[in-house]
């Protein structure tokens, strides 16, 4: 039986696909006609044995069983998800969650949370430029298909380069490598360039449709940085990497639009790098970062379109 969301008040059932966009906008897979719901409020993504919900920076937040989520959250049958004022219940008859009987009570088995540890990492943040405008041109099914294809590309490219994918946040991917050695940074830069090259993948029917109908292709912008990162359990159902280095990586990615370069790197990332020539794109003030950030582009990398 396919997993679904059921409206707790009306009883309306919404089947879930591999990627389901929840929101008030016309492109939403699960469209909730309520003013408290953002146009692109959240996504529910099927990965391996679980369904994951991710808030997309909505105005009123996304809640699971009354608690606001701060990152991807794995769902269990019966979970109550609140989007604005709308409550949906997650239902999955095919759930593979293991159970065991303890003291005559059935409980869900859970792995112990990963302890928090600080470790040096190389960080990649990729984001699709102009994705909101693209969504307005496509149907809900086409948006879901486009995200599904892009998620698959990210997963293949990043894992082949040895990265761990921390999370997808709508049209953004956040990944990291353990270590900051030159070899690790070279793999990260290679992954960034491959993500750029995947934009015009000829095997993608949705992207082909986008090019033929609107003359557009996906434009993945990438920020690369390195530093000490706290990795571990940040709360119930949330395991992620956090720290100032992560924040800076996101800010570097956002600067790609300002300086019109598709891939930008920090000074720490390019320090000591061999076999490449990097050009400084200047120092820029970024939101939430006290000191200006100097960013670099690769002279031999993929240029902006």
Short mmCIF file of the C-alpha atoms (twelve columns), coordinates in Angstrom:
data_MODEL
# 
_entry.id   MODEL 
# 
loop_
_atom_site.group_PDB 
_atom_site.id 
_atom_site.type_symbol 
_atom_site.label_atom_id 
_atom_site.label_alt_id 
_atom_site.label_comp_id 
_atom_site.label_asym_id 
_atom_site.label_seq_id 
_atom_site.Cartn_x 
_atom_site.Cartn_y 
_atom_site.Cartn_z 
_atom_site.pdbx_PDB_model_num 
ATOM 1   C CA . UNK A 1   0.000   0.000  0.000   1 
ATOM 2   C CA . UNK A 2   1.312   3.446  -0.987  1 
ATOM 3   C CA . UNK A 3   2.164   5.828  1.822   1 
ATOM 4   C CA . UNK A 4   -0.123  8.828  2.112   1 
ATOM 5   C CA . UNK A 5   -1.120  11.911 4.084   1 
ATOM 6   C CA . UNK A 6   -4.657  12.197 5.472   1 
ATOM 7   C CA . UNK A 7   -6.262  15.509 6.386   1 
ATOM 8   C CA . UNK A 8   -7.090  15.194 10.096  1 
ATOM 9   C CA . UNK A 9   -10.301 17.235 9.686   1 
ATOM 10  C CA . UNK A 10  -11.727 16.467 6.233   1 
ATOM 11  C CA . UNK A 11  -10.307 12.965 5.871   1 
ATOM 12  C CA . UNK A 12  -9.016  13.739 2.369   1 
ATOM 13  C CA . UNK A 13  -6.146  11.409 1.443   1 
ATOM 14  C CA . UNK A 14  -3.065  12.532 -0.515  1 
ATOM 15  C CA . UNK A 15  -0.866  9.730  -1.940  1 
ATOM 16  C CA . UNK A 16  2.876   10.306 -1.562  1 
ATOM 17  C CA . UNK A 17  5.358   9.869  -4.393  1 
ATOM 18  C CA . UNK A 18  9.144   9.795  -4.284  1 
ATOM 19  C CA . UNK A 19  9.107   13.578 -3.856  1 
ATOM 20  C CA . UNK A 20  5.947   15.437 -2.808  1 
ATOM 21  C CA . UNK A 21  5.819   19.234 -2.616  1 
ATOM 22  C CA . UNK A 22  3.402   20.525 0.022   1 
ATOM 23  C CA . UNK A 23  2.111   24.073 -0.191  1 
ATOM 24  C CA . UNK A 24  -0.524  26.578 -1.236  1 
ATOM 25  C CA . UNK A 25  0.912   27.221 -4.724  1 
ATOM 26  C CA . UNK A 26  -0.382  25.745 -7.950  1 
ATOM 27  C CA . UNK A 27  2.776   23.639 -8.404  1 
ATOM 28  C CA . UNK A 28  2.285   21.783 -5.097  1 
ATOM 29  C CA . UNK A 29  1.783   18.030 -5.255  1 
ATOM 30  C CA . UNK A 30  -0.283  18.264 -2.069  1 
ATOM 31  C CA . UNK A 31  -2.065  21.595 -2.392  1 
ATOM 32  C CA . UNK A 32  -3.440  23.046 0.848   1 
ATOM 33  C CA . UNK A 33  -5.717  26.018 0.196   1 
ATOM 34  C CA . UNK A 34  -5.133  27.829 3.470   1 
ATOM 35  C CA . UNK A 35  -3.580  31.284 3.888   1 
ATOM 36  C CA . UNK A 36  -1.401  30.026 6.776   1 
ATOM 37  C CA . UNK A 37  0.365   27.623 4.396   1 
ATOM 38  C CA . UNK A 38  3.278   28.947 2.306   1 
ATOM 39  C CA . UNK A 39  3.234   28.479 -1.459  1 
ATOM 40  C CA . UNK A 40  6.166   26.066 -1.174  1 
ATOM 41  C CA . UNK A 41  5.898   25.024 2.457   1 
ATOM 42  C CA . UNK A 42  7.661   21.646 2.757   1 
ATOM 43  C CA . UNK A 43  8.643   18.488 0.933   1 
ATOM 44  C CA . UNK A 44  8.199   14.828 1.813   1 
ATOM 45  C CA . UNK A 45  10.844  12.623 0.194   1 
ATOM 46  C CA . UNK A 46  11.052  8.827  0.036   1 
ATOM 47  C CA . UNK A 47  14.608  7.626  0.578   1 
ATOM 48  C CA . UNK A 48  15.477  3.960  1.136   1 
ATOM 49  C CA . UNK A 49  13.052  2.675  3.808   1 
ATOM 50  C CA . UNK A 50  11.850  6.023  5.153   1 
ATOM 51  C CA . UNK A 51  9.854   9.105  4.277   1 
ATOM 52  C CA . UNK A 52  11.475  12.400 5.311   1 
ATOM 53  C CA . UNK A 53  9.814   15.778 5.764   1 
ATOM 54  C CA . UNK A 54  11.808  18.996 5.224   1 
ATOM 55  C CA . UNK A 55  10.568  22.534 5.800   1 
ATOM 56  C CA . UNK A 56  11.314  24.914 2.910   1 
ATOM 57  C CA . UNK A 57  11.703  28.070 4.967   1 
ATOM 58  C CA . UNK A 58  7.946   28.474 5.385   1 
ATOM 59  C CA . UNK A 59  6.512   31.510 7.158   1 
ATOM 60  C CA . UNK A 60  4.752   29.494 9.878   1 
ATOM 61  C CA . UNK A 61  7.039   26.467 10.141  1 
ATOM 62  C CA . UNK A 62  6.457   22.731 9.942   1 
ATOM 63  C CA . UNK A 63  5.625   20.710 13.058  1 
ATOM 64  C CA . UNK A 64  5.697   16.958 13.718  1 
ATOM 65  C CA . UNK A 65  3.651   15.845 16.725  1 
ATOM 66  C CA . UNK A 66  3.652   19.409 18.037  1 
ATOM 67  C CA . UNK A 67  7.417   20.016 17.721  1 
ATOM 68  C CA . UNK A 68  8.910   22.358 15.123  1 
ATOM 69  C CA . UNK A 69  11.455  20.646 12.867  1 
ATOM 70  C CA . UNK A 70  14.895  22.197 12.359  1 
ATOM 71  C CA . UNK A 71  16.073  19.743 9.698   1 
ATOM 72  C CA . UNK A 72  14.995  16.583 7.855   1 
ATOM 73  C CA . UNK A 73  12.715  14.433 10.018  1 
ATOM 74  C CA . UNK A 74  12.000  10.740 9.427   1 
ATOM 75  C CA . UNK A 75  8.285   9.963  9.620   1 
ATOM 76  C CA . UNK A 76  6.518   7.105  11.394  1 
ATOM 77  C CA . UNK A 77  2.936   5.912  10.852  1 
ATOM 78  C CA . UNK A 78  0.527   8.051  12.849  1 
ATOM 79  C CA . UNK A 79  2.780   11.136 12.980  1 
ATOM 80  C CA . UNK A 80  0.735   14.353 12.883  1 
ATOM 81  C CA . UNK A 81  2.268   17.007 10.643  1 
ATOM 82  C CA . UNK A 82  1.147   20.602 10.886  1 
ATOM 83  C CA . UNK A 83  1.649   23.035 8.003   1 
ATOM 84  C CA . UNK A 84  0.355   26.423 9.109   1 
ATOM 85  C CA . UNK A 85  -3.087  25.601 10.522  1 
ATOM 86  C CA . UNK A 86  -3.516  22.414 8.479   1 
ATOM 87  C CA . UNK A 87  -2.864  19.038 10.137  1 
ATOM 88  C CA . UNK A 88  -2.088  15.930 8.073   1 
ATOM 89  C CA . UNK A 89  -1.539  12.421 9.416   1 
ATOM 90  C CA . UNK A 90  1.201   10.270 7.893   1 
ATOM 91  C CA . UNK A 91  0.034   6.747  7.020   1 
ATOM 92  C CA . UNK A 92  2.268   3.962  5.727   1 
ATOM 93  C CA . UNK A 93  0.973   0.407  5.957   1 
ATOM 94  C CA . UNK A 94  4.249   -0.853 4.472   1 
ATOM 95  C CA . UNK A 95  6.421   0.625  7.215   1 
ATOM 96  C CA . UNK A 96  9.492   -1.483 8.003   1 
ATOM 97  C CA . UNK A 97  9.980   -0.059 11.474  1 
ATOM 98  C CA . UNK A 98  11.021  -2.875 13.827  1 
ATOM 99  C CA . UNK A 99  9.102   -3.444 17.049  1 
ATOM 100 C CA . UNK A 100 9.777   -5.416 20.171  1 
ATOM 101 C CA . UNK A 101 7.717   -6.278 23.255  1 
ATOM 102 C CA . UNK A 102 9.011   -4.928 26.532  1 
ATOM 103 C CA . UNK A 103 7.014   -5.276 29.786  1 
ATOM 104 C CA . UNK A 104 3.873   -6.180 27.807  1 
ATOM 105 C CA . UNK A 105 4.127   -2.937 25.848  1 
ATOM 106 C CA . UNK A 106 4.983   -2.686 22.153  1 
ATOM 107 C CA . UNK A 107 7.726   -0.149 21.556  1 
ATOM 108 C CA . UNK A 108 9.538   1.038  18.458  1 
ATOM 109 C CA . UNK A 109 13.193  0.041  18.400  1 
ATOM 110 C CA . UNK A 110 15.506  2.976  17.890  1 
ATOM 111 C CA . UNK A 111 19.230  3.173  17.493  1 
ATOM 112 C CA . UNK A 112 20.973  5.203  20.200  1 
ATOM 113 C CA . UNK A 113 21.666  8.777  19.073  1 
ATOM 114 C CA . UNK A 114 25.048  9.480  17.556  1 
ATOM 115 C CA . UNK A 115 27.199  11.400 20.083  1 
ATOM 116 C CA . UNK A 116 28.156  14.923 19.075  1 
ATOM 117 C CA . UNK A 117 31.761  15.254 17.974  1 
ATOM 118 C CA . UNK A 118 33.743  18.062 16.365  1 
ATOM 119 C CA . UNK A 119 35.804  17.156 13.336  1 
ATOM 120 C CA . UNK A 120 37.435  18.949 10.362  1 
ATOM 121 C CA . UNK A 121 35.327  18.689 7.217   1 
ATOM 122 C CA . UNK A 122 35.139  19.866 3.637   1 
ATOM 123 C CA . UNK A 123 31.684  21.280 2.930   1 
ATOM 124 C CA . UNK A 124 29.629  21.639 -0.260  1 
ATOM 125 C CA . UNK A 125 26.361  23.541 -0.643  1 
ATOM 126 C CA . UNK A 126 24.547  23.392 -3.986  1 
ATOM 127 C CA . UNK A 127 21.402  25.321 -4.871  1 
ATOM 128 C CA . UNK A 128 19.316  25.709 -8.026  1 
ATOM 129 C CA . UNK A 129 19.194  29.319 -9.200  1 
ATOM 130 C CA . UNK A 130 15.738  30.633 -10.095 1 
ATOM 131 C CA . UNK A 131 13.953  27.448 -9.096  1 
ATOM 132 C CA . UNK A 132 10.846  29.276 -7.826  1 
ATOM 133 C CA . UNK A 133 10.349  30.847 -11.258 1 
ATOM 134 C CA . UNK A 134 10.870  27.463 -12.917 1 
ATOM 135 C CA . UNK A 135 8.227   25.902 -10.643 1 
ATOM 136 C CA . UNK A 136 5.688   28.465 -11.848 1 
ATOM 137 C CA . UNK A 137 6.138   27.181 -15.414 1 
ATOM 138 C CA . UNK A 138 5.583   23.492 -14.611 1 
ATOM 139 C CA . UNK A 139 2.795   21.299 -13.290 1 
ATOM 140 C CA . UNK A 140 3.022   19.771 -9.814  1 
ATOM 141 C CA . UNK A 141 3.949   16.409 -11.339 1 
ATOM 142 C CA . UNK A 142 6.677   18.017 -13.439 1 
ATOM 143 C CA . UNK A 143 8.126   19.872 -10.433 1 
ATOM 144 C CA . UNK A 144 8.211   16.624 -8.445  1 
ATOM 145 C CA . UNK A 145 9.835   14.855 -11.383 1 
ATOM 146 C CA . UNK A 146 12.424  17.599 -11.772 1 
ATOM 147 C CA . UNK A 147 13.365  17.463 -8.088  1 
ATOM 148 C CA . UNK A 148 13.457  13.665 -8.161  1 
ATOM 149 C CA . UNK A 149 15.855  13.715 -11.123 1 
ATOM 150 C CA . UNK A 150 18.059  16.356 -9.520  1 
ATOM 151 C CA . UNK A 151 18.148  14.536 -6.173  1 
ATOM 152 C CA . UNK A 152 19.199  11.362 -8.008  1 
ATOM 153 C CA . UNK A 153 21.976  13.236 -9.844  1 
ATOM 154 C CA . UNK A 154 23.227  14.765 -6.587  1 
ATOM 155 C CA . UNK A 155 23.155  11.401 -4.846  1 
ATOM 156 C CA . UNK A 156 25.096  9.658  -7.632  1 
ATOM 157 C CA . UNK A 157 27.683  12.396 -8.155  1 
ATOM 158 C CA . UNK A 158 28.369  13.156 -4.496  1 
ATOM 159 C CA . UNK A 159 28.552  9.563  -3.309  1 
ATOM 160 C CA . UNK A 160 30.903  8.621  -6.157  1 
ATOM 161 C CA . UNK A 161 33.204  11.417 -4.994  1 
ATOM 162 C CA . UNK A 162 33.092  10.066 -1.439  1 
ATOM 163 C CA . UNK A 163 30.745  12.659 0.100   1 
ATOM 164 C CA . UNK A 164 28.075  12.172 2.747   1 
ATOM 165 C CA . UNK A 165 24.801  13.933 1.966   1 
ATOM 166 C CA . UNK A 166 23.587  15.632 5.120   1 
ATOM 167 C CA . UNK A 167 20.256  16.794 3.727   1 
ATOM 168 C CA . UNK A 168 18.220  18.080 0.825   1 
ATOM 169 C CA . UNK A 169 16.381  21.324 1.579   1 
ATOM 170 C CA . UNK A 170 13.958  21.801 -1.286  1 
ATOM 171 C CA . UNK A 171 16.180  22.705 -4.247  1 
ATOM 172 C CA . UNK A 172 19.354  22.793 -2.106  1 
ATOM 173 C CA . UNK A 173 21.803  20.006 -1.225  1 
ATOM 174 C CA . UNK A 174 24.218  20.079 1.731   1 
ATOM 175 C CA . UNK A 175 27.038  17.518 1.765   1 
ATOM 176 C CA . UNK A 176 30.422  17.041 3.394   1 
ATOM 177 C CA . UNK A 177 33.633  15.027 3.364   1 
ATOM 178 C CA . UNK A 178 35.523  14.004 6.499   1 
ATOM 179 C CA . UNK A 179 38.912  15.702 6.383   1 
ATOM 180 C CA . UNK A 180 40.338  18.779 4.668   1 
ATOM 181 C CA . UNK A 181 43.359  17.306 2.858   1 
ATOM 182 C CA . UNK A 182 44.105  18.414 -0.718  1 
ATOM 183 C CA . UNK A 183 42.892  15.075 -2.061  1 
ATOM 184 C CA . UNK A 184 39.542  15.561 -0.302  1 
ATOM 185 C CA . UNK A 185 39.213  19.122 -1.589  1 
ATOM 186 C CA . UNK A 186 39.998  17.950 -5.121  1 
ATOM 187 C CA . UNK A 187 37.102  15.465 -4.911  1 
ATOM 188 C CA . UNK A 188 34.810  18.200 -3.614  1 
ATOM 189 C CA . UNK A 189 35.715  20.526 -6.493  1 
ATOM 190 C CA . UNK A 190 35.245  17.675 -8.962  1 
ATOM 191 C CA . UNK A 191 31.801  17.014 -7.485  1 
ATOM 192 C CA . UNK A 192 30.905  20.709 -7.856  1 
ATOM 193 C CA . UNK A 193 31.887  20.671 -11.526 1 
ATOM 194 C CA . UNK A 194 29.961  17.447 -12.144 1 
ATOM 195 C CA . UNK A 195 26.865  18.966 -10.545 1 
ATOM 196 C CA . UNK A 196 27.213  21.850 -12.984 1 
ATOM 197 C CA . UNK A 197 27.580  19.434 -15.903 1 
ATOM 198 C CA . UNK A 198 24.486  17.484 -14.884 1 
ATOM 199 C CA . UNK A 199 22.308  20.506 -15.730 1 
ATOM 200 C CA . UNK A 200 22.032  19.511 -19.384 1 
ATOM 201 C CA . UNK A 201 21.747  15.752 -18.847 1 
ATOM 202 C CA . UNK A 202 20.282  14.428 -22.141 1 
ATOM 203 C CA . UNK A 203 18.657  11.431 -20.409 1 
ATOM 204 C CA . UNK A 204 16.319  13.598 -18.316 1 
ATOM 205 C CA . UNK A 205 12.812  13.832 -19.839 1 
ATOM 206 C CA . UNK A 206 11.662  16.621 -17.524 1 
ATOM 207 C CA . UNK A 207 14.746  18.742 -18.169 1 
ATOM 208 C CA . UNK A 208 14.385  18.124 -21.915 1 
ATOM 209 C CA . UNK A 209 10.790  19.348 -21.691 1 
ATOM 210 C CA . UNK A 210 11.942  22.436 -19.763 1 
ATOM 211 C CA . UNK A 211 14.509  23.276 -22.439 1 
ATOM 212 C CA . UNK A 212 12.160  22.652 -25.358 1 
ATOM 213 C CA . UNK A 213 9.120   24.442 -23.897 1 
ATOM 214 C CA . UNK A 214 10.804  27.353 -22.117 1 
ATOM 215 C CA . UNK A 215 14.431  27.406 -23.312 1 
ATOM 216 C CA . UNK A 216 15.653  26.921 -19.733 1 
ATOM 217 C CA . UNK A 217 18.008  24.511 -17.983 1 
ATOM 218 C CA . UNK A 218 18.841  23.975 -14.335 1 
ATOM 219 C CA . UNK A 219 21.545  26.270 -13.011 1 
ATOM 220 C CA . UNK A 220 23.229  24.706 -9.961  1 
ATOM 221 C CA . UNK A 221 25.350  27.162 -7.962  1 
ATOM 222 C CA . UNK A 222 27.920  25.743 -5.527  1 
ATOM 223 C CA . UNK A 223 29.781  27.025 -2.474  1 
ATOM 224 C CA . UNK A 224 32.827  25.190 -1.065  1 
ATOM 225 C CA . UNK A 225 34.444  25.716 2.334   1 
ATOM 226 C CA . UNK A 226 36.170  23.778 5.107   1 
ATOM 227 C CA . UNK A 227 36.477  23.940 8.881   1 
ATOM 228 C CA . UNK A 228 35.571  22.386 12.210  1 
ATOM 229 C CA . UNK A 229 32.028  20.989 12.241  1 
ATOM 230 C CA . UNK A 230 29.905  19.533 15.040  1 
ATOM 231 C CA . UNK A 231 28.381  16.268 13.855  1 
ATOM 232 C CA . UNK A 232 25.878  14.146 15.739  1 
ATOM 233 C CA . UNK A 233 22.358  13.964 17.121  1 
ATOM 234 C CA . UNK A 234 20.767  17.405 17.480  1 
ATOM 235 C CA . UNK A 235 17.426  16.157 18.779  1 
ATOM 236 C CA . UNK A 236 14.810  13.509 18.224  1 
ATOM 237 C CA . UNK A 237 15.059  12.277 14.648  1 
ATOM 238 C CA . UNK A 238 17.621  14.918 13.662  1 
ATOM 239 C CA . UNK A 239 21.231  14.048 12.838  1 
ATOM 240 C CA . UNK A 240 23.122  16.789 11.063  1 
ATOM 241 C CA . UNK A 241 26.327  18.808 10.803  1 
ATOM 242 C CA . UNK A 242 26.354  22.253 12.396  1 
ATOM 243 C CA . UNK A 243 28.799  25.064 13.067  1 
ATOM 244 C CA . UNK A 244 30.153  28.364 11.819  1 
ATOM 245 C CA . UNK A 245 31.883  26.639 8.890   1 
ATOM 246 C CA . UNK A 246 28.523  25.283 7.687   1 
ATOM 247 C CA . UNK A 247 26.944  28.731 7.898   1 
ATOM 248 C CA . UNK A 248 29.815  30.258 5.904   1 
ATOM 249 C CA . UNK A 249 29.498  27.560 3.208   1 
ATOM 250 C CA . UNK A 250 25.827  28.480 2.741   1 
ATOM 251 C CA . UNK A 251 26.756  32.180 2.556   1 
ATOM 252 C CA . UNK A 252 29.464  31.482 -0.025  1 
ATOM 253 C CA . UNK A 253 26.921  29.709 -2.210  1 
ATOM 254 C CA . UNK A 254 24.599  32.708 -1.943  1 
ATOM 255 C CA . UNK A 255 27.432  34.970 -3.173  1 
ATOM 256 C CA . UNK A 256 27.563  33.120 -6.526  1 
ATOM 257 C CA . UNK A 257 24.670  35.276 -7.707  1 
ATOM 258 C CA . UNK A 258 26.311  38.516 -6.598  1 
ATOM 259 C CA . UNK A 259 29.637  37.882 -8.333  1 
ATOM 260 C CA . UNK A 260 28.114  35.912 -11.237 1 
ATOM 261 C CA . UNK A 261 30.269  32.821 -10.798 1 
ATOM 262 C CA . UNK A 262 28.700  29.340 -10.603 1 
ATOM 263 C CA . UNK A 263 31.269  27.864 -8.192  1 
ATOM 264 C CA . UNK A 264 32.880  29.841 -5.382  1 
ATOM 265 C CA . UNK A 265 35.424  28.737 -2.785  1 
ATOM 266 C CA . UNK A 266 36.765  30.211 0.421   1 
ATOM 267 C CA . UNK A 267 40.395  31.195 0.964   1 
ATOM 268 C CA . UNK A 268 40.754  28.227 3.322   1 
ATOM 269 C CA . UNK A 269 39.527  25.856 0.600   1 
ATOM 270 C CA . UNK A 270 41.987  27.024 -2.073  1 
ATOM 271 C CA . UNK A 271 44.979  27.372 0.279   1 
ATOM 272 C CA . UNK A 272 47.794  25.114 -0.933  1 
ATOM 273 C CA . UNK A 273 45.694  23.703 -3.790  1 
ATOM 274 C CA . UNK A 274 47.866  22.370 -6.595  1 
ATOM 275 C CA . UNK A 275 47.085  21.953 -10.282 1 
ATOM 276 C CA . UNK A 276 44.570  24.811 -10.413 1 
ATOM 277 C CA . UNK A 277 44.655  28.565 -10.837 1 
ATOM 278 C CA . UNK A 278 42.178  30.449 -8.689  1 
ATOM 279 C CA . UNK A 279 41.053  34.036 -9.179  1 
ATOM 280 C CA . UNK A 280 39.954  36.188 -6.259  1 
ATOM 281 C CA . UNK A 281 36.457  37.600 -6.665  1 
ATOM 282 C CA . UNK A 282 36.974  40.031 -3.808  1 
ATOM 283 C CA . UNK A 283 35.830  40.272 -0.217  1 
ATOM 284 C CA . UNK A 284 32.100  40.439 0.396   1 
ATOM 285 C CA . UNK A 285 29.898  41.010 3.402   1 
ATOM 286 C CA . UNK A 286 27.479  38.114 3.886   1 
ATOM 287 C CA . UNK A 287 24.383  37.910 6.050   1 
ATOM 288 C CA . UNK A 288 25.088  36.569 9.527   1 
ATOM 289 C CA . UNK A 289 28.883  36.670 9.100   1 
ATOM 290 C CA . UNK A 290 30.761  39.418 10.955  1 
ATOM 291 C CA . UNK A 291 33.859  39.670 8.747   1 
ATOM 292 C CA . UNK A 292 33.764  39.990 4.925   1 
ATOM 293 C CA . UNK A 293 34.429  36.710 3.099   1 
ATOM 294 C CA . UNK A 294 37.005  36.521 0.314   1 
ATOM 295 C CA . UNK A 295 35.827  34.120 -2.374  1 
ATOM 296 C CA . UNK A 296 37.621  32.527 -5.306  1 
ATOM 297 C CA . UNK A 297 36.658  31.073 -8.672  1 
ATOM 298 C CA . UNK A 298 38.609  28.456 -10.596 1 
ATOM 299 C CA . UNK A 299 40.085  29.738 -13.849 1 
ATOM 300 C CA . UNK A 300 39.878  26.219 -15.284 1 
ATOM 301 C CA . UNK A 301 36.415  25.493 -13.884 1 
ATOM 302 C CA . UNK A 302 33.003  25.860 -15.494 1 
ATOM 303 C CA . UNK A 303 32.227  29.484 -16.247 1 
ATOM 304 C CA . UNK A 304 28.933  31.249 -15.634 1 
ATOM 305 C CA . UNK A 305 26.372  31.280 -18.398 1 
# 
